[in-house]
Amino acid sequence: MTEFILPSNARSLNLRYRSPDKRLESWVQCLWSVGGAISLTDPQTEKFYPDAGASLSIKLARSRPVVTLCFNTTTLIDTLDTTVPCLGIRFRAAGAHSLLGLSPEAFTDIECHLDNELVPLGLVPVVERLYSLDAQQGLNLLETWLLHRLEHQPPLNGRITRIVQAIGALHLPPQEIGATLGLTRRTLERQLKREVGVTPGQLVAYARLDRARHALLSTTLPLTDIALHCGYYDQAHFTHAFQSLTYETPAAYRKRKLSQIYKA
């Protein structure tokens, strides 16, 4: 899965992840699990970068499971407790709305507990079974649950998913993409805000950021070349846009991540 950049402390998090069934690829980026290793006791801190996606997390605490959904529009810094097993699903942009029918506005930049939503989503028996399964079996169960929803409750508004994918490819401006589908600029913005939680401009910014992060780690290209390759006007524009989303410059990000890779 080349599009997924591993956290810098993936090993200490006891991270496992895998691609979803092909039938789910339009809405789900990956399924993952962390923690559960008895020898790990120190909390682990990690950055989560915005991409208009959402994370469904199921923490298998002894007292009771904690199920949350978070849709981050900014870079979030979170501390993960590796002593408690946690499984989850990373949805692509519009994925949580399309497959689960949940509005991103209610889950923006905070971990919201899914209490009243568990029963209608059919998650209660799924979560209960996770306690008796290992990480791989748990991920298989979550995937089966998603496939069941896909089969019995067709995704909402497939056109929005296609629009999001087209904008993310960075081939055409969002307005041109919307126009080819008969959408005015205002209608496009309104539908994206309601179902994806962000504006067309934000989708472009996230797509450029993702492409730039990959280029910084997988190539030795100078920042000027990466800026042009990712659609920024120049290096100054690249540095400002990157720093506003990640809270560090492209050069600092590259240095930090590469040093962590070499130490691993």
N, C-alpha and C positions, 0 to 999 in steps of 0.2 A: 504494500500500500504506500506508494511513493508520496502521496499528497499529505500524509500524516507525519508531522514532525514530533518525534518523541520528546517528552519532558526531559530536562537535564538530569533529573534524579530518578529515571525510570526504574533502574535496578533496585534502588533502596525502597521505592514504592511498591515493589513486587508487582509491577504493571504487566498485565496481559491484555492484548487487544487483537481484534481480527475484523476483517471486512465482513459486511452483511451478505446475506443471500442476494443474488443478482436481482431478484424481484423487488428488493428493498433499496437498491442503490440510489434511486432518485431522491430518496428522503432520508436515508441513514448513512452517515459517514463511517462509523465503526461501533462495535460493542466492546466494552472494556471492563476490567476488574483491577482493583488495587488492594493492598493490605492483606491482612490475615496471616502474616508471618510472625511467629511468636517471638523471634529474636529481635524484631524491630520495635523500638519503644519511643524513639524521638519523632515528634511531629515533622512533617516534610512540607516545605513551602514551595509553591509553583505558580507561575504566571499562566493565565488563560486568556488568549488573544481573541478579539471579536471577529466573527465571520458571518454574523446573522444566523448562526445555528443555535441550538439549545441543548442542554445536557440534563438528562433524566438520571438521577442517582438514587440508588437503593442501599442505604447503610444498614448492615445486618447487626445492629446493636443487640446485646443480650436481653435488655428489658423489653424493647419493642423496635420494629423496623422503622427507619426514618426515610421517607420517600420525598425527594425534592425535585423541582425543575427550575433551571436557571437559564435565562436568555440574556447573554451579555453583549452590550453595545459598546463597552469600553474594556480595556484590559483589566482583569480582576486578579488580585493576588490572594490566594487561599492557602490555609494551612490544613494539610491532610493528616488524619490520624491513621497511621499504618497498622495499628493494632486491631482495628475493627475492619472486617471484610466489607468491601463496597463494590457493587456492580453497577453498570450504567450503560446508557445509550447516548451517543452523540449524534444528534439530528442535524441534517443540513438545513440551510435556510428554507423556511416554509415547511420543513418536515414535521415538526411537532404539531403545527396547525393542520396540516393535511392528513396525517395519520391518526392524531389523537383528538383533533377538534379543539385544541386549547389556544386561546389568544395570547400572543407574545406580550401584549401590554401588561398582563397581570404578573409576569415573571421577569421583568426587565431588571438586570443588574443586582438581583438578590435571589437567594435560594428560598423559594416558596414551597412550603409543605403541601403535598398533595394528600389531603385528608378526605374531603368530600368527593374528590374526583376518582378515588381508588375503585369504588364499586362500579360506577358506570364504565370505567375503562377496563374492567375485568382483571385488575391487578392484584386484588386481595389473595386469591388462591395461588397466583404466581409467586408473590412475595413469600407466602408461607412455605412453599416448597423449596425456595432457595436455601433455607437453613439446612436442609438435609443433602445438599448437592455441593460438589466441589466447584471451583471457579469456571472451568470449561463447561461442565454440565449446566451451570447457571446461565452462562451466556447463550447456550443452545436453547434453554427454556425461554429466555427473553426474546430470542429470534423467532421461536415458534409462536409466542404471543403476538408479535408484530405481524407475522404472516397470517395469523388468524384474523386480525383486525383488517389487514389488507384484503382478505378474501370476503369477509362478511360486511365490512363497512368501507366501501371504496373511498379513496382519498378525495378530499375536497379540492375543487378548482385546480385541475391539473394544468391549466393554462398559466397560472401564477408560477408554478414550479418550473415550467419551460422558460418563462420570462427571466426568472432568477438565474437559471443556468446560462441563458444567453448573455445576461449582463455580466455574470462572473467570468465569461470567456474573454471579455474586454475587446471584442472585435468591433462593436458598434456602440454609439452613445445610447443610453437608455431610451431617450425620446424617439430615436429611429426604430428601436426594437418595438416600442409600444405602438408606434404609427403603423408598422407592418401588420399589427393585429387589430387595427381599428380603434386603438385607445388614445384618448387625448392625454396630454401631459398631466393634467390635473387628475384624471381618472386613474392613470397609472400610479401616481404618487399615493392616492387615497387607498387603492387596493393593496399596494405593497405595505403601507403603514399598518393597515388593518390585519393582514394575513402574515406578513413577514416581520413587521415591527420596526422597519427602518425605511428610509427614503432611497430612491434610486442612487443618489449621490453617495450615500453611506455604503451601499452595495459595491459600488465602484471602488471606494476607498478600501474596503475590506479585501476585495479581490486583488488590488494592487499590493496591499500589505502582505497577503499570503504569497504572492508571486515573488515579492522582494525577499521575504524571509527564506524561501527556498533557494533563491539565487545567492544570497549572502553565505549560506552554509554549503551549497553544492558546487560553487564555482569560485574562482579567484579573480573574477572580474572587478575592476575598480568601481567605486560607487557611482561615478558619472555614467558608465555603461549600464549598470543595473538600473539607474534612474530612468534612462531612456527606454530600456527594454520593458520596464514595468509601466510605462505610460506617464511618468512624471515629466514636467517641463525641463527641469535641470536638477543638478545635485542639491541645490539649496531647497528647492521645492520638495524633493525626496526626503531630505533630512528633517524638514519641518513637519511634513505629513506623517512620517514614520514615528517621530518622537511624540507627536501629539496623541498617537494611539497607543504606543508601547511604553512611554515614559523613559526611553533611552534612545540615543542616536543609532543609526544603522551600524556605524563603526563599533560602537560599544556593544551592541547586540552580537555582532559577528565575533568579536574578541571573546566575549563571555561564553557564548555557546560552543565555539570551537575549543576553548580551553577545557570546558567540561567534557566534551567528547573525547579529547586526548587523554584526560585523566581517568575516564571510565575503563 
